[in-house]
Amino acid sequence: SRRDNAPDAFWMPFTPMRAFRQAPLLFERAEGMHYITPDGRRVLDGMAGLWCVNAGHGQARITEAIRAAAGRLDFVSSFKMSHPGAQAYAARLADFAPEGIDHVFFVNSGSEAVDTALKIARAYHQARGQAGRTKLIGRAKGYHGMGWGGLSVSGIGRHKAAFGPLLPDVAHLPLPYDRASMAFSRGRPEGGLAAAEALETLLQIHDPATVAAVIVEPVTGSGGVYPPPKGYLERLRAICDQHGILLIFDEVITGFGRLGSPFAAQAYGVRPDLMSCAKGMTNGAVPMGGVLVAGHVYDAFMAGPPEAIELLHGYTYSAHPLACAAGLATLDVFAEQDILGQLGKALPLWEERAHRLKGAAHVVDIRTAGLLCAIDLAPRPGADGARGGETNTLCLDAGVLIRNAGDTLVLSPPLVIAPAEIEEIFTTIEQALGRIG
Ligand code: PMP
Protein backbone atom coordinates (compact mmCIF):
# COMPACT_ATOMS: atom_id res chain seq x y z
CA SER A 1 0.00 0.00 0.00
CA ARG A 2 1.04 3.59 -0.30
CA ARG A 3 1.40 3.79 3.48
CA ASP A 4 4.14 1.12 3.48
CA ASN A 5 5.82 2.64 0.51
CA ALA A 6 5.47 6.37 0.97
CA PRO A 7 4.25 7.94 4.16
CA ASP A 8 4.45 11.67 3.61
CA ALA A 9 7.33 12.75 1.51
CA PHE A 10 7.02 13.11 -2.24
CA TRP A 11 10.08 15.29 -2.26
CA MET A 12 13.43 14.51 -0.68
CA PRO A 13 15.99 17.29 -0.68
CA PHE A 14 18.79 14.95 0.43
CA THR A 15 19.11 11.23 0.01
CA PRO A 16 19.99 9.94 3.49
CA MET A 17 23.30 8.11 3.49
CA ARG A 18 22.63 6.08 6.63
CA ALA A 19 19.11 6.07 8.05
CA PHE A 20 15.92 7.31 6.43
CA ARG A 21 14.27 10.10 8.36
CA GLN A 22 11.31 10.19 6.01
CA ALA A 23 10.83 7.42 3.50
CA PRO A 24 10.64 8.64 -0.11
CA LEU A 25 8.15 7.26 -2.55
CA LEU A 26 9.99 4.42 -4.24
CA PHE A 27 9.58 3.62 -7.91
CA GLU A 28 11.53 0.68 -9.21
CA ARG A 29 10.56 0.60 -12.87
CA ALA A 30 8.69 2.63 -15.43
CA GLU A 31 7.03 1.83 -18.75
CA GLY A 32 4.98 3.98 -21.08
CA MET A 33 2.66 6.16 -18.98
CA HIS A 34 3.35 4.37 -15.69
CA TYR A 35 5.71 4.11 -12.76
CA ILE A 36 5.81 0.80 -10.93
CA THR A 37 6.58 0.49 -7.21
CA PRO A 38 8.74 -2.31 -5.75
CA ASP A 39 5.55 -4.11 -4.69
CA GLY A 40 4.14 -3.95 -8.21
CA ARG A 41 1.66 -1.07 -7.89
CA ARG A 42 1.22 0.93 -11.13
CA VAL A 43 0.99 4.71 -10.89
CA LEU A 44 -0.13 6.82 -13.85
CA ASP A 45 2.55 9.46 -14.36
CA GLY A 46 0.77 12.79 -14.66
CA MET A 47 4.07 14.71 -14.61
CA ALA A 48 6.27 12.93 -17.21
CA GLY A 49 8.70 12.38 -14.36
CA LEU A 50 9.46 16.04 -13.77
CA TRP A 51 8.22 17.54 -17.06
CA CYS A 52 10.86 15.55 -18.93
CA VAL A 53 9.85 12.03 -20.04
CA ASN A 54 7.91 13.46 -22.97
CA ALA A 55 7.92 10.40 -25.22
CA GLY A 56 6.87 8.09 -22.38
CA HIS A 57 8.93 5.84 -20.15
CA GLY A 58 11.17 3.02 -21.29
CA GLN A 59 11.50 3.93 -24.96
CA ALA A 60 13.53 0.96 -26.20
CA ARG A 61 15.30 2.91 -28.91
CA ILE A 62 16.68 5.39 -26.39
CA THR A 63 17.76 2.67 -23.95
CA GLU A 64 19.52 0.78 -26.73
CA ALA A 65 21.28 3.92 -27.96
CA ILE A 66 22.62 4.62 -24.46
CA ARG A 67 23.81 1.02 -24.13
CA ALA A 68 25.59 1.11 -27.47
CA ALA A 69 27.20 4.48 -26.75
CA ALA A 70 28.47 3.29 -23.36
CA GLY A 71 30.23 0.40 -25.05
CA ARG A 72 31.84 2.64 -27.66
CA LEU A 73 33.23 5.77 -26.02
CA ASP A 74 32.98 6.51 -22.31
CA PHE A 75 34.17 10.10 -22.38
CA VAL A 76 35.79 12.75 -24.50
CA SER A 77 36.37 16.39 -23.61
CA SER A 78 34.65 19.17 -25.55
CA PHE A 79 37.79 21.34 -25.43
CA LYS A 80 39.15 21.24 -28.95
CA MET A 81 37.78 17.71 -29.26
CA SER A 82 34.45 16.18 -30.03
CA HIS A 83 32.92 12.92 -31.21
CA PRO A 84 30.66 11.94 -34.10
CA GLY A 85 27.65 11.51 -31.79
CA ALA A 86 27.85 15.17 -30.69
CA GLN A 87 28.12 16.39 -34.25
CA ALA A 88 25.26 14.23 -35.47
CA TYR A 89 23.03 15.31 -32.59
CA ALA A 90 23.83 19.02 -33.05
CA ALA A 91 22.97 18.77 -36.75
CA ARG A 92 19.65 17.10 -36.00
CA LEU A 93 18.84 19.65 -33.30
CA ALA A 94 19.34 22.44 -35.81
CA ASP A 95 16.62 20.85 -37.97
CA PHE A 96 14.30 20.48 -34.98
CA ALA A 97 14.84 24.08 -33.80
CA PRO A 98 13.24 27.12 -35.46
CA GLU A 99 14.73 28.33 -38.73
CA GLY A 100 17.84 30.40 -38.10
CA ILE A 101 18.68 28.83 -34.73
CA ASP A 102 21.48 26.58 -35.74
CA HIS A 103 24.20 26.37 -33.09
CA VAL A 104 24.13 24.62 -29.74
CA PHE A 105 26.27 24.90 -26.64
CA PHE A 106 25.84 21.62 -24.74
CA VAL A 107 25.53 21.60 -20.95
CA ASN A 108 24.14 19.14 -18.39
CA SER A 109 20.94 20.60 -16.98
CA GLY A 110 18.39 23.35 -17.34
CA SER A 111 20.07 25.43 -14.65
CA GLU A 112 23.37 25.29 -16.50
CA ALA A 113 21.59 26.13 -19.74
CA VAL A 114 20.03 29.26 -18.23
CA ASP A 115 23.22 30.49 -16.58
CA THR A 116 25.12 29.88 -19.80
CA ALA A 117 22.48 31.68 -21.89
CA LEU A 118 22.72 34.71 -19.60
CA LYS A 119 26.51 34.68 -19.87
CA ILE A 120 26.34 34.36 -23.65
CA ALA A 121 23.97 37.34 -23.76
CA ARG A 122 26.37 39.56 -21.86
CA ALA A 123 29.38 38.29 -23.79
CA TYR A 124 27.55 38.88 -27.10
CA HIS A 125 27.21 42.58 -26.35
CA GLN A 126 30.79 42.75 -25.11
CA ALA A 127 32.04 41.14 -28.32
CA ARG A 128 30.18 43.84 -30.23
CA GLY A 129 31.78 46.63 -28.22
CA GLN A 130 28.73 47.27 -26.01
CA ALA A 131 30.14 46.21 -22.65
CA GLY A 132 27.67 48.54 -20.92
CA ARG A 133 24.79 46.22 -21.72
CA THR A 134 24.75 44.09 -18.59
CA LYS A 135 21.23 44.30 -17.13
CA LEU A 136 18.98 41.28 -17.22
CA ILE A 137 15.19 41.34 -17.20
CA GLY A 138 13.20 38.38 -15.87
CA ARG A 139 9.53 38.06 -15.04
CA ALA A 140 7.31 37.48 -12.02
CA LYS A 141 6.71 33.78 -11.30
CA GLY A 142 9.51 32.81 -13.70
CA TYR A 143 11.49 29.69 -12.83
CA HIS A 144 14.95 29.39 -14.32
CA GLY A 145 16.71 26.77 -12.23
CA MET A 146 18.89 26.86 -9.18
CA GLY A 147 22.13 28.44 -10.42
CA TRP A 148 23.03 31.96 -9.31
CA GLY A 149 22.04 33.47 -12.65
CA GLY A 150 18.78 31.56 -12.92
CA LEU A 151 17.88 32.40 -9.33
CA SER A 152 18.66 36.05 -9.92
CA VAL A 153 16.26 36.35 -12.84
CA SER A 154 13.72 34.06 -11.19
CA GLY A 155 10.42 35.60 -10.15
CA ILE A 156 9.66 33.16 -7.35
CA GLY A 157 10.64 34.97 -4.18
CA ARG A 158 10.71 32.00 -1.82
CA HIS A 159 13.38 30.27 -3.93
CA LYS A 160 15.64 33.29 -3.66
CA ALA A 161 15.11 34.52 -0.13
CA ALA A 162 17.75 32.42 1.63
CA PHE A 163 20.52 33.02 -0.89
CA GLY A 164 20.94 36.74 -1.38
CA PRO A 165 22.58 38.88 -2.43
CA LEU A 166 22.02 37.61 -5.95
CA LEU A 167 23.15 39.26 -9.19
CA PRO A 168 22.71 43.04 -9.20
CA ASP A 169 21.13 44.87 -12.13
CA VAL A 170 18.19 42.56 -12.58
CA ALA A 171 14.66 43.84 -13.15
CA HIS A 172 11.39 41.95 -13.48
CA LEU A 173 8.37 42.22 -15.74
CA PRO A 174 4.97 41.53 -14.22
CA LEU A 175 3.19 38.26 -15.03
CA PRO A 176 0.95 38.98 -18.03
CA TYR A 177 -2.03 37.41 -16.37
CA ASP A 178 -5.00 39.04 -14.72
CA ARG A 179 -7.17 36.57 -12.83
CA ALA A 180 -10.21 38.87 -12.90
CA SER A 181 -10.41 39.00 -16.69
CA MET A 182 -8.55 35.86 -17.73
CA ALA A 183 -9.68 33.09 -15.35
CA PHE A 184 -10.95 29.96 -17.10
CA SER A 185 -9.92 31.22 -20.55
CA ARG A 186 -9.45 28.36 -22.94
CA GLY A 187 -6.16 28.43 -24.80
CA ARG A 188 -4.51 31.82 -24.80
CA PRO A 189 -6.27 34.76 -23.20
CA GLU A 190 -6.64 38.07 -25.02
CA GLY A 191 -4.72 41.19 -24.03
CA GLY A 192 -1.10 40.34 -24.77
CA LEU A 193 -0.23 43.53 -26.61
CA ALA A 194 -1.17 45.72 -23.68
CA ALA A 195 0.52 43.37 -21.19
CA ALA A 196 3.81 43.53 -23.11
CA GLU A 197 3.90 47.31 -22.79
CA ALA A 198 5.20 46.61 -19.28
CA LEU A 199 8.57 46.12 -20.98
CA GLU A 200 8.46 49.63 -22.45
CA THR A 201 7.58 50.95 -19.01
CA LEU A 202 10.53 49.12 -17.47
CA LEU A 203 12.81 50.55 -20.15
CA GLN A 204 11.85 54.04 -19.08
CA ILE A 205 13.45 53.24 -15.71
CA HIS A 206 16.38 51.19 -17.05
CA ASP A 207 18.11 52.80 -20.03
CA PRO A 208 17.70 50.25 -22.85
CA ALA A 209 21.38 50.76 -23.77
CA THR A 210 22.26 49.10 -20.43
CA VAL A 211 20.08 46.01 -20.94
CA ALA A 212 21.61 42.77 -22.21
CA ALA A 213 18.62 40.46 -22.37
CA VAL A 214 15.05 39.68 -21.48
CA ILE A 215 14.48 36.08 -20.36
CA VAL A 216 11.03 34.52 -20.17
CA GLU A 217 9.51 31.08 -20.18
CA PRO A 218 7.11 31.25 -23.15
CA VAL A 219 4.61 29.50 -20.88
CA THR A 220 5.39 30.04 -17.20
CA GLY A 221 5.86 26.46 -15.97
CA SER A 222 6.79 25.75 -12.36
CA GLY A 223 5.25 29.10 -11.34
CA GLY A 224 1.82 27.74 -12.33
CA VAL A 225 1.31 27.25 -16.10
CA TYR A 226 0.46 30.71 -17.42
CA PRO A 227 0.16 30.74 -21.22
CA PRO A 228 1.21 33.96 -22.96
CA PRO A 229 -1.77 36.12 -23.87
CA LYS A 230 -2.25 36.64 -27.60
CA GLY A 231 0.26 39.06 -29.07
CA TYR A 232 2.43 39.18 -25.93
CA LEU A 233 5.54 37.34 -27.14
CA GLU A 234 5.36 39.03 -30.53
CA ARG A 235 5.34 42.43 -28.84
CA LEU A 236 8.24 41.50 -26.50
CA ARG A 237 10.17 40.46 -29.60
CA ALA A 238 9.46 43.78 -31.33
CA ILE A 239 10.44 45.87 -28.31
CA CYS A 240 13.68 43.91 -27.86
CA ASP A 241 14.50 44.37 -31.55
CA GLN A 242 13.83 48.07 -31.36
CA HIS A 243 16.31 48.48 -28.50
CA GLY A 244 18.98 45.94 -29.48
CA ILE A 245 18.14 43.69 -26.50
CA LEU A 246 18.45 39.91 -26.81
CA LEU A 247 15.37 37.79 -26.18
CA ILE A 248 15.94 34.47 -24.41
CA PHE A 249 13.21 31.84 -24.26
CA ASP A 250 13.70 29.39 -21.42
CA GLU A 251 12.26 26.33 -23.14
CA VAL A 252 13.32 23.79 -20.52
CA ILE A 253 9.67 22.76 -20.10
CA THR A 254 8.10 23.97 -23.36
CA GLY A 255 10.79 22.42 -25.58
CA PHE A 256 10.65 18.94 -27.08
CA GLY A 257 7.00 18.80 -27.91
CA ARG A 258 5.14 19.88 -24.81
CA LEU A 259 3.04 22.43 -26.76
CA GLY A 260 2.53 20.23 -29.83
CA SER A 261 5.47 21.80 -31.72
CA PRO A 262 9.18 21.12 -31.30
CA PHE A 263 9.55 24.32 -29.24
CA ALA A 264 7.26 27.11 -28.06
CA ALA A 265 9.08 29.33 -30.56
CA GLN A 266 7.39 27.40 -33.39
CA ALA A 267 4.08 27.01 -31.54
CA TYR A 268 3.77 30.78 -31.14
CA GLY A 269 5.68 31.84 -34.23
CA VAL A 270 8.18 34.01 -32.34
CA ARG A 271 11.91 33.43 -32.75
CA PRO A 272 14.11 34.25 -29.76
CA ASP A 273 17.86 34.90 -30.03
CA LEU A 274 18.71 32.17 -27.54
CA MET A 275 16.83 29.21 -26.12
CA SER A 276 17.72 27.24 -23.01
CA CYS A 277 16.56 23.65 -23.01
CA ALA A 278 17.05 20.40 -21.06
CA LYS A 279 14.53 17.87 -19.65
CA GLY A 280 12.84 16.42 -22.78
CA MET A 281 16.09 16.54 -24.76
CA THR A 282 17.04 13.02 -23.72
CA ASN A 283 13.53 12.04 -22.65
CA GLY A 284 14.85 12.32 -19.11
CA ALA A 285 17.11 9.31 -19.58
CA VAL A 286 20.50 11.05 -19.23
CA PRO A 287 21.15 14.52 -17.77
CA MET A 288 21.62 17.05 -20.53
CA GLY A 289 20.92 20.68 -21.36
CA GLY A 290 21.69 22.99 -24.23
CA VAL A 291 21.70 26.62 -25.24
CA LEU A 292 20.48 26.96 -28.81
CA VAL A 293 21.58 30.20 -30.41
CA ALA A 294 20.67 32.10 -33.54
CA GLY A 295 23.27 32.56 -36.25
CA HIS A 296 23.83 36.25 -35.49
CA VAL A 297 24.66 35.49 -31.84
CA TYR A 298 27.14 32.83 -32.88
CA ASP A 299 28.61 35.07 -35.57
CA ALA A 300 29.16 37.93 -33.11
CA PHE A 301 31.31 35.61 -31.01
CA MET A 302 33.27 34.38 -33.95
CA ALA A 303 33.87 37.93 -35.21
CA GLY A 304 34.70 39.24 -31.72
CA PRO A 305 38.04 39.01 -29.93
CA PRO A 306 39.22 35.41 -29.40
CA GLU A 307 38.88 35.76 -25.62
CA ALA A 308 35.11 36.15 -25.97
CA ILE A 309 34.59 32.59 -27.10
CA GLU A 310 37.46 31.13 -25.09
CA LEU A 311 36.22 32.57 -21.82
CA LEU A 312 32.87 30.93 -22.31
CA HIS A 313 34.38 27.54 -21.63
CA GLY A 314 32.20 24.49 -21.34
CA TYR A 315 31.64 21.96 -18.61
CA THR A 316 33.56 18.71 -18.20
CA TYR A 317 30.51 16.72 -19.22
CA SER A 318 29.32 19.03 -22.04
CA ALA A 319 28.22 16.91 -25.02
CA HIS A 320 28.71 13.69 -23.05
CA PRO A 321 28.59 10.68 -25.39
CA LEU A 322 25.75 9.02 -23.46
CA ALA A 323 23.67 12.20 -23.48
CA CYS A 324 24.23 12.86 -27.19
CA ALA A 325 23.25 9.28 -28.00
CA ALA A 326 20.10 9.59 -25.90
CA GLY A 327 19.29 12.96 -27.47
CA LEU A 328 19.68 11.69 -31.01
CA ALA A 329 17.56 8.63 -30.23
CA THR A 330 14.90 10.89 -28.69
CA LEU A 331 14.63 12.84 -31.95
CA ASP A 332 14.41 9.50 -33.81
CA VAL A 333 11.55 8.46 -31.53
CA PHE A 334 9.77 11.78 -32.15
CA ALA A 335 10.05 11.25 -35.91
CA GLU A 336 9.37 7.52 -36.13
CA GLN A 337 6.50 7.42 -33.66
CA ASP A 338 5.06 10.75 -34.82
CA ILE A 339 4.89 11.92 -31.20
CA LEU A 340 3.78 15.43 -32.21
CA GLY A 341 1.11 14.11 -34.57
CA GLN A 342 -0.30 11.86 -31.84
CA LEU A 343 -0.25 14.71 -29.37
CA GLY A 344 -2.10 16.97 -31.80
CA LYS A 345 -4.98 14.49 -31.73
CA ALA A 346 -4.99 14.31 -27.91
CA LEU A 347 -4.88 18.06 -27.24
CA PRO A 348 -8.55 18.96 -27.90
CA LEU A 349 -9.70 16.28 -25.43
CA TRP A 350 -7.07 17.40 -22.90
CA GLU A 351 -8.30 20.98 -22.99
CA GLU A 352 -11.97 20.05 -23.00
CA ARG A 353 -11.61 17.57 -20.12
CA ALA A 354 -9.46 19.96 -18.06
CA HIS A 355 -11.99 22.75 -18.38
CA ARG A 356 -14.83 20.44 -17.36
CA LEU A 357 -13.36 20.76 -13.85
CA LYS A 358 -14.76 24.27 -13.75
CA GLY A 359 -17.41 24.06 -11.06
CA ALA A 360 -15.64 21.22 -9.18
CA ALA A 361 -15.15 21.86 -5.46
CA HIS A 362 -12.60 24.63 -4.62
CA VAL A 363 -11.57 25.29 -8.24
CA VAL A 364 -11.02 29.00 -8.97
CA ASP A 365 -9.07 28.86 -12.23
CA ILE A 366 -7.97 26.38 -14.89
CA ARG A 367 -5.22 27.05 -17.42
CA THR A 368 -3.98 24.84 -20.22
CA ALA A 369 -1.21 25.20 -22.78
CA GLY A 370 -0.34 22.22 -24.96
CA LEU A 371 -0.17 19.19 -22.69
CA LEU A 372 0.19 21.32 -19.56
CA CYS A 373 -2.53 22.16 -17.11
CA ALA A 374 -2.79 24.08 -13.85
CA ILE A 375 -5.82 24.03 -11.59
CA ASP A 376 -5.90 26.72 -8.91
CA LEU A 377 -7.77 25.90 -5.72
CA ALA A 378 -9.08 28.45 -3.26
CA PRO A 379 -6.85 28.14 -0.17
CA ARG A 380 -8.47 26.78 2.97
CA PRO A 381 -8.67 29.78 5.32
CA GLY A 382 -5.57 29.81 7.52
CA ALA A 383 -3.99 26.82 5.78
CA ASP A 384 -2.40 27.88 2.50
CA GLY A 385 -1.35 24.90 0.40
CA ALA A 386 -3.27 22.35 2.46
CA ARG A 387 -5.89 21.68 -0.20
CA GLY A 388 -3.24 21.29 -2.89
CA GLY A 389 -1.23 18.87 -0.76
CA GLU A 390 -4.24 16.80 0.29
CA THR A 391 -5.50 16.53 -3.27
CA ASN A 392 -2.06 15.41 -4.39
CA THR A 393 -1.98 12.69 -1.69
CA LEU A 394 -5.48 11.42 -2.53
CA CYS A 395 -4.61 11.24 -6.23
CA LEU A 396 -1.48 9.25 -5.44
CA ASP A 397 -3.54 6.88 -3.27
CA ALA A 398 -5.80 6.43 -6.28
CA GLY A 399 -2.80 5.70 -8.53
CA VAL A 400 -2.26 9.05 -10.28
CA LEU A 401 0.92 11.08 -9.80
CA ILE A 402 0.34 14.83 -10.05
CA ARG A 403 2.20 17.82 -8.61
CA ASN A 404 1.09 20.72 -6.49
CA ALA A 405 2.72 24.09 -6.01
CA GLY A 406 0.84 25.18 -2.92
CA ASP A 407 -2.83 25.25 -3.90
CA THR A 408 -2.11 24.99 -7.62
CA LEU A 409 -2.33 21.48 -9.05
CA VAL A 410 -0.02 20.97 -12.01
CA LEU A 411 -0.12 18.36 -14.76
CA SER A 412 2.43 17.58 -17.46
CA PRO A 413 2.08 13.93 -18.50
CA PRO A 414 4.02 12.14 -21.24
CA LEU A 415 2.88 13.30 -24.69
CA VAL A 416 1.86 9.75 -25.66
CA ILE A 417 -1.15 9.85 -23.35
CA ALA A 418 -4.26 7.91 -24.44
CA PRO A 419 -7.82 9.31 -24.17
CA ALA A 420 -8.65 6.88 -21.33
CA GLU A 421 -5.62 8.13 -19.38
CA ILE A 422 -6.68 11.75 -19.83
CA GLU A 423 -10.05 10.76 -18.44
CA GLU A 424 -8.43 8.87 -15.54
CA ILE A 425 -6.31 11.86 -14.50
CA PHE A 426 -9.16 14.36 -14.42
CA THR A 427 -11.72 11.99 -12.90
CA THR A 428 -9.26 11.13 -10.13
CA ILE A 429 -8.65 14.82 -9.40
CA GLU A 430 -12.37 15.55 -9.45
CA GLN A 431 -13.05 12.77 -6.96
CA ALA A 432 -10.21 13.89 -4.73
CA LEU A 433 -11.52 17.47 -4.73
CA GLY A 434 -14.91 16.15 -3.69
CA ARG A 435 -13.36 14.47 -0.66
CA ILE A 436 -11.24 17.25 0.81
CA GLY A 437 -12.69 19.90 3.07
N1 PMP B 1 14.21 26.48 -16.48
C1 PMP B 1 12.96 26.03 -16.43
C2 PMP B 1 11.89 26.74 -17.20
C3 PMP B 1 12.65 24.89 -15.69
O1 PMP B 1 11.40 24.45 -15.63
C4 PMP B 1 13.68 24.22 -15.01
C5 PMP B 1 13.42 22.96 -14.19
N2 PMP B 1 12.15 22.77 -13.73
C6 PMP B 1 14.97 24.74 -15.09
C7 PMP B 1 15.20 25.86 -15.84
C8 PMP B 1 16.11 24.08 -14.38
O2 PMP B 1 16.39 22.86 -14.93
P1 PMP B 1 17.24 21.78 -14.10
O3 PMP B 1 16.39 21.36 -12.96
O4 PMP B 1 17.51 20.70 -15.12
O5 PMP B 1 18.49 22.44 -13.66
Boltz pocket constraint, residues with backbone or C-beta under 6 A from the ligand:
constraints:
  - pocket:
      binder: B
      contacts: [[A, 50], [A, 108], [A, 109], [A, 110], [A, 111], [A, 112], [A, 114], [A, 143], [A, 144], [A, 145], [A, 146], [A, 217], [A, 221], [A, 222], [A, 250], [A, 251], [A, 252], [A, 253], [A, 278], [A, 279]]
      max_distance: 6.0
